[in-house]
Amino acid sequence: MANPKTKAGIHLLHGDERFLIEERARATLDSWRSELISDFGFERLEGQGLNAARLQDSVLQAPFLDPYRVVAVTMLPAARAESLAPALSEVPVSTRIVITVAGRLGGGNKLAKAVTAAGGTVEEMAHLKGRSLSEWAAKKATDHGLTPAIAAQVVRVTPPDLTIIDSELTKLAAYKASGSKLTAEVVTELLAGGREDEIFKLTDNLLPHPTPEALKIARGLSRGGMQPTSVAYRMARHIALVLEVRAKQERGESLSDVKSQMSEHPFVVQKAFDTARDTDPNRLEAALRAIRDYEWEVKSGQIDPELGLDVLLTRL
């Protein structure tokens, strides 16, 4: 039987917004771990490949030197969540648990029900957009010592990716902390730099087949704060551009014709035009399908975003 005294000692965090999930889990774990005496009181379990027996063994262990044990299950694939429900049939009051899920769980999910029955909390982190995204960015900006106006500027010019927005705000805060003045013009310049150069290098190494450099750059972008799915989105935009230019080439259109018809920068169009000559339209369409499948698999919790991005690049 689940022990009702474990209320608030179990947190299940799931949803589509990985940044918020990881942020909430980190804050909870930092608070709990601050009361531990030794390293023996904390155990981290990777969600990928974890089974109920292994989790239950960890949950049922008694603390050694610490007042309680802390168990963290990280990025459990949503498709495998229900299989871990039996592990929470009995949770000692001396164990605290945080489970993060890569994806959203349905209302009738067995793991969510098991957490609730054990007196824990289940929280869904949905994608932020519109007003909620602006309010979140404004609060983050304030936390960084910046103004809501700067947050609004960041939201306008960056993808609606919380990791990217937070990273940009951190960069602006560091610039301000150096003693330099943050004018609107400086903010615009800072936001336009950095990753765009790396994105350009990535797309430059993407076709007709990804080079080892493309894999290196993609890893650097994701480990530097950009969501792997955002990296994939930028790759898809580039491939779609090259595919469009290729179709125009096959209709006999010249470079000047293509430049005059497209809204992208002329240099970007020229690069796409040169690349398109050596590409197979069928391969480009297959690449777009592969990226679409990758994004779906990430959002449904079937694969790890970073590892999946590596595999995706080997398939393009």
N, C-alpha and C positions, 0 to 999 in steps of 0.2 A: 504494500500500500504506500502511496505517496504521503510524505509527511507534510501537514499543513504549515509547520513551522518554517519551511523553506521558502516562504513567500519573499519575493524580491531577491532570492538567492539564485535564481535561474533566469537568464535573459536569452531569448531567441530573437535574433535580428535578421530580417529578410527583406527582400524587395528589389527594385530595379536600380536604386541609387547606391552603388557600392561605396562611394566616398562617405556618405552619411553613416552607412552601416559600420565601416571601419573606424570612423571617428567616434561614434558612440561606444563601440566595443573597447577602443583604446582608452577612453576616459574611464569607463567602468573598471577595466582591468588595472589601470594605474591606481585608482582609488583602493581597490581591494589589496593589491600587492604592496601598498605602502604600509599595511599592517602585518605583513608576513615577516618572520624572523630570519628564515633561511630560504635557499633556493629550492629546497625539497617541497615547499608548499605550493609550487606552481608547476603545472604541466600543460604544454601546448600540443594539440593533436591536429594534424592536417586532415581536413574534411575529405579530401580525395583518397579513396581507398579505405576509409575508416568503417569498421563494422560495429554492430551493437555490442558484441561481446567485449571488444577492446575498450569501447567507451564505458561500459558498465564496470569493467575492472578498475578503471581510473576513478570513476565516480564513487565507488564503494571503499576505496582506500582511506584509511584513517590518517589524519595529520600526524606528523612525527614530532617536530619541534614547534610548529606553528599553531595559531588558534583555529585555523581552518585550512582546507585545501582549495585552490583555485584551478579550475579546469577550463581551458579555452579551446574550443573547436573552431578552426578557421576555414572559411569558405567551403562549406559543405555543399556539394552539387544539389540543387533543388530536387532533381529527379531521384536522388537517393535518400532524401530526408526521412521519409516514412520508415525506412528500414532501421533507423536508430531509435524509434519510439520505445521499444522494449527496454532499452538501456536506462530509461528514466522511470521505470515502474517503482523503484525504491531509491530515494535520494537522501542520504544522511544530512542532518542539519549542519554537519561539519564540512560540507562540500558546497562550493559556489561555482556556478557554471555560466559561461557565455558561449553561445553558439551563433556563428555568423553563417548565413546561407547565400550562396551565389545564385540569386534569382528570387522570384516571388513564390510563396506558398499559398495554395488555395485555402479557403476557410475551413474545409473539412480535413485538412492535412493531419495525419496521425501524430506526427512529431509535435505540431503546434498544440494539439489537444493534450498530449502527454505533459508538455510544459505547463499548460494551464492547470491541469489536474494536480500537478506537483506544487501548485501555488506560485509558479513563476509568471513572468510577463512575456508576451509576444508582441513585437513591434515591427510594423512594415515601414520601410523607407522608400517612398515613391519618388519618381523623378520630379524635380522642381522646375516649374516653368512660369512664365508670366510674372504676376505680382509676387508670388511666393519666392521665385528665383531672385527677383530684385531685392526683396526684403532680406533674404538670406545673405546676399552679397553685401548689402548695406551694413548688416551686423558684423560680417567678417571684416569689412573695411574698418569699422569702428574698433574692433579688436586689434587691428594692426596699426591703429593710430591714424587712419586715413578718413576721408569724408565720404558721406553717401554719394556725393556728386561724382567722386572718382570711381566708386563702385558702379554707378550707372554707366559711366564711360567704358569701364571694363566689360560689363555685360553686353554693351552694344557691339563691341568689336571682336569678341571672342566666342567660340562655340559654347552652347549651353551645357558645358561640362564642368562640374564643381571642382574637380581636381585642377583643371586649367585655370579657372577663375581664381581659386585660392592661391595657386602658384604665381599668377600675375600680380595679385595683391601683395603677396610676400615680397616679390621683386620690387614693387613700387615703394613698399615700406622700407626696404633696405636702402633704396636710393635716398629716401627722405632722411633716414637715420644717419646717412653719411654727411649730412649738413647741406645737401643740395636742395634747391627749391623745386617743388613739383608744380609746374605750370601745366595748363591744358596741352600746350604744344609738346612739352617734355613727356607727358603721359602718353600722348599719341605716338611719339617716336619710340618710347620704350616698349609699348604694346605691339608695335609693328615689327620689332626686331626679334632677336633670339630664335625662336622655333621656326620661323618662316624660312630661314636659311637652311636649317636642318631638314625641313619638309621638302625644300627644293632639291637638296642633295639626295634625299630618299627617292623622290620621283624620278630624278635623273638616273638613278641606278636600278630602276624597276623594270624597264622594258628594253629589249623584247623578253628578257628573263631576268629575275632579280639576281643581282650580284652578291657576293659575300658582304660587300660594303652596305648593301641595302639592309641586310639582316642586322648588321652592327648598328646602323643608324636607327632602325626601328626599335631595337632593344634600348638604345640610349634615350630615345624619346619617351618610351613607356616608363623606364626607370627614373626618368627625370621629372615625372609628374603628369605626363599626358596619358589619358586613358588609352589602353591598347585599341579599343573600338574606335576612338577618335583618329588614331593613326591609320586604321583600316579605312575609315571614311575618307581621309585625305587621299589614300591610295586609289580608292574607288573613283573619286572625282577626277583624278589624273587619267586613269584608264578610260573612263567615259569620255573625257575630252579627246584623247588620242583616237578612240573609236569613232567619234563624230568627225574628226578631221580626216580620218582614213576614208570614211564614206564620201566626203567631199572630194578627196583625191580621185576616187574611183569614178566620180562623175566628171572628171576632167577639170576641176577648178584649180586655179593657180594659188600660190601663196598669198598674193595680194588680194585675191578674191576672198579667201578664207579669213584673212585679217580684217577685212572690211565688214564681214558678217558677224564676227564674234566679239563678245564683250570683254574677254580676257585681255591681259596686257599683250601687245604685239610680240614681245620677246617670248612669252609663254606659248603663244600660238606657234611661233616659229619653231621652238623646241619640239612641240607636239607634232608639227608638220614633218620635221626631219625624222622623228621617231616612228611616225605612222608608216613611212615607206617600208620599214623592215619588220612590220608586224602583220600577223594573221588575224583578221577580224573574228574568226571563230575562237581563237585563243583569247582574244580580248573579252569576248562575251563570256567565255568559260571562266575567266578570271573574275569578272563581275559577279557571276553566280557563286563562285567560291567565297568571295568576300561577304556576299549576302548570307550564305549558309553559316559562315563563321560568326557573324553578328547575331544570328538567330540562336546558335548553339551557346554563345556566351550569355545572352539574355535569358535563355531557358535554364541556365545553370549546368549545362552538359559538359562544358570544358572550362579550364582556367584561361582567363583572357590573355595573359602574357605567353604562356606555353602555346596556346592556340594560335597566337600571332606568328610565332616562330614556324609552326607547322604550315600555316597559311602561305607564308613566303616561299616555303619549299615546294608548294603546289602550283604556284603561279607560273 
